[in-house]
Amino acid sequence: MSRVPLARLIAGGVGLGFIGIGLRGIVVHAGDTHPRQWLEWLVGAALVHDVLFAPLVAVAGFVVLRVVPRRARAAAQTGLVISGAVLAVGLVALTSPGRRHYSDNSSLLPLPYGRNLAIVLGAVWACCAVWAAIALLRRPTRQR
């Protein structure tokens, strides 16, 4: 049995302490935190991750491994990671413009969000395409 480093045990203890503080706050301030809705959101997020996101990431990784040449894989992987982060933030606002918190304040989404999201993703993939092209056109270095 391997020994766990002391720093890892301390960090784990501190993390568990913060989780306890958060859970206590949810219960103590139940009128403001709505524990049942919080629990539904937590379970729903875990299910969406396990049923949708994790399989998509696994399939994308498999496709990149099989289709993209070795020298261009870093560019493709970077494009996928950045696109995932941009979409995780952008799709929330894009798919829920009629929700109460957006309709109360028209300045939250004053611009065409879908178009701008497409522009950002296009810029990400344009940069990754240039990176991949340079990697593919560059003369391979000789490995020792």
Secondary structure per residue as TSV (DSSP state, phi and psi in degrees):
chain	resnum	aa	ss	phi	psi
A	1	M	-	360.0	129.3
A	2	S	-	-84.1	151.9
A	3	R	-	-86.3	140.3
A	4	V	-	-87.7	129.0
A	5	P	-	-59.3	144.8
A	6	L	H	-58.7	-39.3
A	7	A	H	-61.4	-37.4
A	8	R	H	-68.0	-40.3
A	9	L	H	-63.6	-42.2
A	10	I	H	-64.6	-46.0
A	11	A	H	-62.3	-40.4
A	12	G	H	-63.6	-41.8
A	13	G	H	-63.2	-43.4
A	14	V	H	-63.4	-43.4
A	15	G	H	-61.4	-44.6
A	16	L	H	-62.7	-36.2
A	17	G	H	-61.6	-44.6
A	18	F	H	-65.7	-38.5
A	19	I	H	-61.0	-43.1
A	20	G	H	-60.9	-42.0
A	21	I	H	-61.4	-43.1
A	22	G	H	-64.3	-45.1
A	23	L	H	-63.8	-40.2
A	24	R	H	-60.3	-43.5
A	25	G	H	-62.3	-38.0
A	26	I	H	-63.5	-42.1
A	27	V	H	-75.8	-46.6
A	28	V	H	-64.4	-38.7
A	29	H	T	-104.7	44.5
A	30	A	H	-57.7	-31.1
A	31	G	H	-64.6	-31.3
A	32	D	H	-95.7	-29.1
A	33	T	H	-96.2	-17.4
A	34	H	-	51.2	72.5
A	35	P	H	-54.1	-36.9
A	36	R	H	-65.7	-44.5
A	37	Q	H	-64.2	-38.3
A	38	W	H	-62.3	-44.3
A	39	L	H	-64.7	-41.3
A	40	E	H	-61.3	-42.4
A	41	W	H	-63.9	-43.7
A	42	L	H	-62.7	-46.9
A	43	V	H	-65.9	-42.3
A	44	G	H	-61.9	-42.3
A	45	A	H	-64.1	-40.6
A	46	A	H	-64.4	-41.5
A	47	L	H	-66.2	-44.0
A	48	V	H	-61.2	-40.9
A	49	H	I	-62.7	-50.0
A	50	D	I	-73.2	-32.2
A	51	V	I	-91.3	-32.2
A	52	L	I	-111.5	-60.1
A	53	F	I	-68.3	-47.8
A	54	A	H	-60.3	-45.9
A	55	P	H	-64.2	-36.8
A	56	L	H	-63.4	-42.6
A	57	V	H	-64.7	-40.5
A	58	A	H	-64.0	-43.7
A	59	V	H	-65.4	-43.2
A	60	A	H	-61.3	-42.3
A	61	G	H	-62.8	-41.3
A	62	F	H	-63.9	-43.9
A	63	V	H	-63.9	-45.0
A	64	V	H	-60.7	-42.6
A	65	L	H	-61.6	-39.7
A	66	R	H	-85.9	-30.6
A	67	V	H	-102.8	-40.7
A	68	V	S	-84.8	131.9
A	69	P	-	-58.9	150.0
A	70	R	G	-52.6	-42.8
A	71	R	G	-71.9	-17.4
A	72	A	G	-103.5	-0.1
A	73	R	H	-64.4	-39.1
A	74	A	H	-60.9	-40.1
A	75	A	H	-65.9	-43.0
A	76	A	H	-66.4	-42.5
A	77	Q	H	-64.9	-41.8
A	78	T	H	-62.8	-43.1
A	79	G	H	-61.3	-40.3
A	80	L	H	-67.0	-42.0
A	81	V	H	-65.6	-46.9
A	82	I	H	-65.6	-41.3
A	83	S	H	-61.8	-40.6
A	84	G	H	-62.0	-42.4
A	85	A	H	-66.5	-43.4
A	86	V	H	-63.3	-43.2
A	87	L	H	-68.6	-35.4
A	88	A	H	-61.1	-35.9
A	89	V	H	-84.1	-44.6
A	90	G	H	-74.2	-35.0
A	91	L	H	-69.2	-27.0
A	92	V	H	-61.1	-50.3
A	93	A	H	-71.6	-34.2
A	94	L	H	-70.7	-38.0
A	95	T	H	-89.4	-4.4
A	96	S	-	-132.1	48.5
A	97	P	T	-70.5	-19.6
A	98	G	T	-89.7	-1.4
A	99	R	S	-67.2	158.4
A	100	R	H	-56.5	-45.0
A	101	H	H	-68.8	-18.8
A	102	Y	H	-91.4	-36.5
A	103	S	H	-73.2	-23.5
A	104	D	T	-71.1	-26.3
A	105	N	-	-134.0	100.2
A	106	S	T	-68.2	-15.1
A	107	S	T	-80.6	-7.7
A	108	L	S	-67.8	-39.2
A	109	L	S	-128.7	63.9
A	110	P	-	-78.4	-15.1
A	111	L	S	-108.2	164.4
A	112	P	-	-69.5	97.3
A	113	Y	H	-64.8	-39.4
A	114	G	H	-62.2	-45.6
A	115	R	H	-61.7	-45.1
A	116	N	H	-67.2	-34.9
A	117	L	H	-63.7	-42.6
A	118	A	H	-63.7	-37.9
A	119	I	H	-64.0	-45.2
A	120	V	H	-62.8	-45.8
A	121	L	H	-64.1	-38.5
A	122	G	H	-62.5	-40.8
A	123	A	H	-66.0	-41.0
A	124	V	H	-59.7	-48.8
A	125	W	H	-73.8	-27.2
A	126	A	H	-65.5	-44.6
A	127	C	H	-62.7	-42.6
A	128	C	H	-67.2	-34.5
A	129	A	H	-66.4	-40.8
A	130	V	H	-63.8	-44.3
A	131	W	H	-59.0	-46.3
A	132	A	H	-65.1	-41.1
A	133	A	H	-62.5	-43.3
A	134	I	H	-62.8	-42.7
A	135	A	H	-63.6	-37.7
A	136	L	H	-77.2	-33.0
A	137	L	H	-82.7	-22.1
A	138	R	S	-67.0	141.7
A	139	R	-	-66.0	131.1
A	140	P	-	-63.7	137.6
A	141	T	-	-80.5	147.4
A	142	R	-	-81.0	127.3
A	143	Q	-	-92.3	145.1
A	144	R	-	-90.2	360.0
